[in-house]
Structures are given as C-alpha cells and as structure tokens.
Amino acid sequence: MARIALNAGFATAAATPSLMETLNAWYVRWQERRELASLDQRALDDIGLSRGDVLTEISKPFWRA
C-alpha cells in the first residue's frame, strides 16, 4: 500500500511544471503578445482578428493565458 501512495506522489510532482518551464511559458507569452501588437491591419485581417481583439489580448499580464 505504501508503494502505491509513493508512486501517486511522484505522478503529482511530475505533472507540476518546473520553475524554468513556467518562466519560459511566461516569456513566450510576452513575446507573442509583443509580436501581435506589432501587426498592421492587413496582417490582422489575414488572421481574422480585429484591433479590439489584439488590445484585449495584449492588455493581459504575461502570467495570464
């Protein structure tokens, strides 16, 4: 029985992202939002986004998906 509990603990720990993974995800999100903010209207039309959609997305803090 103890072995099952121990394995369950490892599974939970493995599912939790490491600090480096979290920091990397935040950096990628920040970078993508910067690139999105730099697109002109023609590019936004091509990908089906409005300027309002972009403003909503880039106003989010980097830690919020």
N, CA, C and O atoms as a MOPAC input file, in Angstrom:
PM7 MOZYME 1SCF
protein

 N      0.81700 1    -1.19000 1     0.00000 1
 C      0.00000 1     0.00000 1     0.00000 1
 C      0.86700 1     1.26200 1     0.00000 1
 O      0.52800 1     2.24200 1    -0.66400 1
 N      1.96900 1     1.25000 1     0.72900 1
 C      2.83900 1     2.42300 1     0.78000 1
 C      3.43500 1     2.70700 1    -0.59300 1
 O      3.64400 1     3.86500 1    -0.95400 1
 N      3.70100 1     1.67700 1    -1.33900 1
 C      4.28700 1     1.87600 1    -2.65800 1
 C      3.31600 1     2.60300 1    -3.58700 1
 O      3.73500 1     3.45900 1    -4.36600 1
 N      2.05300 1     2.28200 1    -3.51600 1
 C      1.05600 1     2.95100 1    -4.34400 1
 C      0.99300 1     4.43400 1    -3.98600 1
 O      0.94800 1     5.28200 1    -4.87700 1
 N      0.98800 1     4.74900 1    -2.71200 1
 C      0.94800 1     6.14500 1    -2.28000 1
 C      2.19900 1     6.88300 1    -2.73000 1
 O      2.11700 1     8.04200 1    -3.13700 1
 N      3.34300 1     6.23800 1    -2.66500 1
 C      4.58800 1     6.85800 1    -3.08400 1
 C      4.55300 1     7.14600 1    -4.57600 1
 O      4.95100 1     8.23100 1    -5.00000 1
 N      4.09000 1     6.20900 1    -5.37100 1
 C      4.00200 1     6.42200 1    -6.81100 1
 C      3.02300 1     7.53700 1    -7.15300 1
 O      3.27300 1     8.31700 1    -8.07200 1
 N      1.92800 1     7.62100 1    -6.43500 1
 C      0.96000 1     8.68700 1    -6.68000 1
 C      1.59700 1    10.04700 1    -6.40800 1
 O      1.31000 1    11.01400 1    -7.11200 1
 N      2.45200 1    10.13100 1    -5.40100 1
 C      3.14700 1    11.37900 1    -5.09900 1
 C      4.08200 1    11.79000 1    -6.21100 1
 O      4.17400 1    12.97500 1    -6.53400 1
 N      4.77500 1    10.84000 1    -6.80000 1
 C      5.66200 1    11.14400 1    -7.91400 1
 C      4.87800 1    11.60800 1    -9.13600 1
 O      5.31800 1    12.50700 1    -9.85100 1
 N      3.73800 1    11.00900 1    -9.37400 1
 C      2.92600 1    11.40600 1   -10.52300 1
 C      2.45800 1    12.84700 1   -10.36700 1
 O      2.44200 1    13.60000 1   -11.34100 1
 N      2.08400 1    13.23300 1    -9.17400 1
 C      1.63800 1    14.60200 1    -8.93000 1
 C      2.79200 1    15.57800 1    -9.12000 1
 O      2.61900 1    16.63300 1    -9.73000 1
 N      3.94800 1    15.23800 1    -8.61100 1
 C      5.11000 1    16.11300 1    -8.74200 1
 C      5.51500 1    16.25700 1   -10.20400 1
 O      5.90200 1    17.34600 1   -10.62800 1
 N      5.43300 1    15.19200 1   -10.97400 1
 C      5.81900 1    15.24400 1   -12.37800 1
 C      4.84700 1    16.09600 1   -13.19200 1
 O      5.24100 1    16.69300 1   -14.19300 1
 N      3.60000 1    16.15700 1   -12.78000 1
 C      2.60200 1    16.93400 1   -13.51600 1
 C      2.71500 1    18.43000 1   -13.23400 1
 O      2.18100 1    19.23800 1   -13.99400 1
 N      3.39100 1    18.81100 1   -12.16800 1
 C      3.57200 1    20.21000 1   -11.81500 1
 C      4.72900 1    20.77800 1   -12.63000 1
 O      5.82300 1    20.21400 1   -12.61100 1
 N      4.51000 1    21.89100 1   -13.35200 1
 C      5.60600 1    22.44400 1   -14.15100 1
 C      6.73000 1    22.98300 1   -13.26400 1
 O      6.49100 1    23.51200 1   -12.17900 1
 N      7.94100 1    22.83600 1   -13.74900 1
 C      9.08300 1    23.34900 1   -13.00100 1
 C      9.12400 1    24.87700 1   -13.10700 1
 O      8.42300 1    25.47500 1   -13.92300 1
 N      9.93300 1    25.47300 1   -12.29200 1
 C     10.09300 1    26.92600 1   -12.32100 1
 C     10.57300 1    27.37800 1   -13.69700 1
 O     10.07300 1    28.36900 1   -14.23000 1
 N     11.53000 1    26.67100 1   -14.27300 1
 C     12.05400 1    27.04500 1   -15.59000 1
 C     10.98200 1    26.92700 1   -16.66500 1
 O     10.90900 1    27.77400 1   -17.55600 1
 N     10.15400 1    25.89400 1   -16.59800 1
 C      9.07200 1    25.73800 1   -17.57300 1
 C      8.06600 1    26.87800 1   -17.45400 1
 O      7.58100 1    27.39500 1   -18.46100 1
 N      7.75900 1    27.26100 1   -16.23700 1
 C      6.82200 1    28.36200 1   -16.01600 1
 C      7.40000 1    29.67200 1   -16.52800 1
 O      6.71400 1    30.42300 1   -17.22100 1
 N      8.65300 1    29.95200 1   -16.19400 1
 C      9.29000 1    31.18000 1   -16.66200 1
 C      9.36900 1    31.21300 1   -18.18000 1
 O      9.15700 1    32.26000 1   -18.79200 1
 N      9.67100 1    30.07800 1   -18.78800 1
 C      9.73900 1    30.01300 1   -20.24600 1
 C      8.36500 1    30.26700 1   -20.86900 1
 O      8.26300 1    30.99200 1   -21.85900 1
 N      7.32400 1    29.68900 1   -20.31000 1
 C      5.96400 1    29.90600 1   -20.82600 1
 C      5.59100 1    31.38000 1   -20.72700 1
 O      4.99100 1    31.92900 1   -21.65100 1
 N      5.93800 1    32.02000 1   -19.62600 1
 C      5.64800 1    33.44200 1   -19.46000 1
 C      6.39800 1    34.27600 1   -20.49700 1
 O      5.83600 1    35.20200 1   -21.08300 1
 N      7.67300 1    33.94300 1   -20.72000 1
 C      8.47200 1    34.68400 1   -21.69500 1
 C      7.90700 1    34.52700 1   -23.09900 1
 O      7.79600 1    35.50700 1   -23.83600 1
 N      7.54900 1    33.30800 1   -23.47500 1
 C      6.97900 1    33.05400 1   -24.80100 1
 C      5.67300 1    33.82100 1   -24.96900 1
 O      5.43100 1    34.41100 1   -26.02200 1
 N      4.83100 1    33.81800 1   -23.94200 1
 C      3.55500 1    34.53500 1   -23.99000 1
 C      3.79200 1    36.03600 1   -24.15900 1
 O      3.11500 1    36.68300 1   -24.95800 1
 N      4.74700 1    36.59000 1   -23.41500 1
 C      5.08000 1    38.00900 1   -23.51700 1
 C      5.57200 1    38.34200 1   -24.92600 1
 O      5.17600 1    39.35300 1   -25.50700 1
 N      6.43100 1    37.49000 1   -25.46400 1
 C      6.99400 1    37.70400 1   -26.79400 1
 C      5.90400 1    37.62800 1   -27.87600 1
 O      5.88000 1    38.45600 1   -28.78700 1
 N      5.01900 1    36.65500 1   -27.77800 1
 C      3.93900 1    36.52000 1   -28.76000 1
 C      3.00300 1    37.72400 1   -28.72300 1
 O      2.53400 1    38.18000 1   -29.76700 1
 N      2.73400 1    38.23300 1   -27.54100 1
 C      1.86000 1    39.40300 1   -27.43600 1
 C      2.53400 1    40.64400 1   -28.00700 1
 O      1.86700 1    41.49300 1   -28.59900 1
 N      3.82700 1    40.75500 1   -27.83700 1
 C      4.56800 1    41.86700 1   -28.44800 1
 C      4.47800 1    41.80500 1   -29.96200 1
 O      4.24700 1    42.81700 1   -30.62300 1
 N      4.66300 1    40.60200 1   -30.51000 1
 C      4.57900 1    40.43000 1   -31.96200 1
 C      3.16400 1    40.71300 1   -32.46300 1
 O      2.98700 1    41.33500 1   -33.51000 1
 N      2.17300 1    40.26500 1   -31.72900 1
 C      0.78000 1    40.51300 1   -32.09500 1
 C      0.49800 1    42.01300 1   -32.12700 1
 O     -0.18600 1    42.49600 1   -33.02900 1
 N      1.01400 1    42.74100 1   -31.16000 1
 C      0.80100 1    44.18900 1   -31.08800 1
 C      1.44100 1    44.91700 1   -32.26700 1
 O      1.00000 1    46.00700 1   -32.63100 1
 N      2.46500 1    44.33200 1   -32.86100 1
 C      3.17400 1    44.99900 1   -33.95100 1
 C      2.55200 1    44.75200 1   -35.32800 1
 O      2.98300 1    45.35600 1   -36.31000 1
 N      1.54600 1    43.87600 1   -35.41700 1
 C      0.94100 1    43.57300 1   -36.71400 1
 C      0.11500 1    44.74700 1   -37.22400 1
 O     -0.56200 1    45.42900 1   -36.45500 1
 N      0.18300 1    44.97200 1   -38.54400 1
 C     -0.64900 1    46.01700 1   -39.13500 1
 C     -2.04900 1    45.46900 1   -39.43500 1
 O     -2.31000 1    44.27700 1   -39.27200 1
 N     -2.93700 1    46.35500 1   -39.87100 1
 C     -4.33400 1    45.96600 1   -40.07900 1
 C     -4.47100 1    44.88400 1   -41.14800 1
 O     -5.32000 1    44.00100 1   -41.02700 1
 N     -3.65100 1    44.94300 1   -42.18300 1
 C     -3.70900 1    43.92800 1   -43.24300 1
 C     -3.38300 1    42.54600 1   -42.69400 1
 O     -4.05600 1    41.56900 1   -43.02400 1
 N     -2.36200 1    42.46300 1   -41.86500 1
 C     -1.98400 1    41.18200 1   -41.26000 1
 C     -3.07900 1    40.68600 1   -40.31800 1
 O     -3.37700 1    39.49200 1   -40.27600 1
 N     -3.67200 1    41.60500 1   -39.56800 1
 C     -4.76400 1    41.21000 1   -38.67100 1
 C     -5.96100 1    40.69500 1   -39.46100 1
 O     -6.60100 1    39.72100 1   -39.06100 1
 N     -6.26400 1    41.34500 1   -40.58000 1
 C     -7.35400 1    40.87000 1   -41.43600 1
 C     -7.05900 1    39.46100 1   -41.94900 1
 O     -7.95800 1    38.62300 1   -42.02300 1
 N     -5.80500 1    39.20400 1   -42.30000 1
 C     -5.40400 1    37.88300 1   -42.80300 1
 C     -5.63100 1    36.78100 1   -41.77100 1
 O     -6.00100 1    35.66400 1   -42.13200 1
 N     -5.41600 1    37.08200 1   -40.50900 1
 C     -5.57500 1    36.04700 1   -39.47900 1
 C     -6.92900 1    36.12900 1   -38.77500 1
 O     -7.20100 1    35.37100 1   -37.84400 1
 N     -7.77000 1    37.05300 1   -39.22800 1
 C     -9.13600 1    37.11700 1   -38.71600 1
 C     -9.29300 1    37.75400 1   -37.34900 1
 O    -10.20300 1    37.40500 1   -36.59700 1
 N     -8.40500 1    38.69000 1   -37.02200 1
 C     -8.50300 1    39.39100 1   -35.73900 1
 C     -8.77100 1    40.86400 1   -35.96600 1
 O     -8.34300 1    41.43900 1   -36.96700 1
 N     -9.47500 1    41.46400 1   -35.03800 1
 C     -9.69400 1    42.90700 1   -35.08100 1
 C     -8.68100 1    43.58400 1   -34.16000 1
 O     -8.02700 1    42.93100 1   -33.34700 1
 N     -8.56600 1    44.88900 1   -34.30100 1
 C     -7.66600 1    45.63600 1   -33.41400 1
 C     -8.14700 1    45.50700 1   -31.97100 1
 O     -7.33400 1    45.46900 1   -31.04800 1
 N     -9.45400 1    45.44100 1   -31.77300 1
 C    -10.01000 1    45.25000 1   -30.42900 1
 C     -9.60000 1    43.91900 1   -29.82000 1
 O     -9.29800 1    43.83800 1   -28.62900 1
 N     -9.58900 1    42.86200 1   -30.65200 1
 C     -9.12700 1    41.55100 1   -30.17400 1
 C     -7.68100 1    41.63700 1   -29.69400 1
 O     -7.31500 1    41.08700 1   -28.65500 1
 N     -6.87700 1    42.33900 1   -30.47700 1
 C     -5.46000 1    42.48600 1   -30.13400 1
 C     -5.30600 1    43.27900 1   -28.84000 1
 O     -4.53000 1    42.89400 1   -27.96500 1
 N     -6.03200 1    44.37100 1   -28.71500 1
 C     -5.93400 1    45.18700 1   -27.49900 1
 C     -6.35500 1    44.40400 1   -26.26200 1
 O     -5.76100 1    44.54800 1   -25.19400 1
 N     -7.38300 1    43.57700 1   -26.41600 1
 C     -7.81500 1    42.73600 1   -25.29300 1
 C     -6.70900 1    41.76800 1   -24.89700 1
 O     -6.42700 1    41.59200 1   -23.71200 1
 N     -6.08500 1    41.14000 1   -25.88800 1
 C     -5.04700 1    40.14600 1   -25.60600 1
 C     -3.79700 1    40.78500 1   -25.01300 1
 O     -3.24500 1    40.27400 1   -24.03800 1
 N     -3.34700 1    41.88800 1   -25.58600 1
 C     -2.08500 1    42.47100 1   -25.11000 1
 C     -2.23700 1    43.19900 1   -23.78300 1
 O     -1.23800 1    43.52600 1   -23.14300 1
 N     -3.46800 1    43.46000 1   -23.36000 1
 C     -3.65600 1    44.11000 1   -22.06200 1
 C     -3.55500 1    43.12200 1   -20.89900 1
 O     -3.49800 1    43.53100 1   -19.74000 1
 N     -3.53200 1    41.83100 1   -21.20800 1
 C     -3.41900 1    40.81600 1   -20.15400 1
 C     -1.98800 1    40.78200 1   -19.61800 1
 O     -1.04300 1    40.97700 1   -20.38300 1
 N     -1.81500 1    40.54000 1   -18.33300 1
 C     -0.45800 1    40.35800 1   -17.80100 1
 C      0.15100 1    39.06200 1   -18.34300 1
 O     -0.57400 1    38.13400 1   -18.70100 1
 N      1.46600 1    39.00700 1   -18.40100 1
 C      2.14300 1    37.85800 1   -19.00800 1
 C      1.83400 1    36.54200 1   -18.31800 1
 O      1.93100 1    35.48600 1   -18.94400 1
 N      1.46900 1    36.57500 1   -17.06100 1
 C      1.20400 1    35.32400 1   -16.34600 1
 C     -0.19900 1    34.79400 1   -16.60100 1
 O     -0.51100 1    33.67400 1   -16.19500 1
 N     -1.04200 1    35.55900 1   -17.25300 1
 C     -2.41300 1    35.11600 1   -17.52400 1
 C     -2.52100 1    34.66000 1   -18.97200 1
 O     -2.16200 1    35.39400 1   -19.89200 1
 N     -3.01700 1    33.44500 1   -19.16600 1
 C     -3.17100 1    32.89300 1   -20.52100 1
 C     -4.36200 1    33.49700 1   -21.21600 1
 O     -4.64700 1    33.15400 1   -22.36300 1

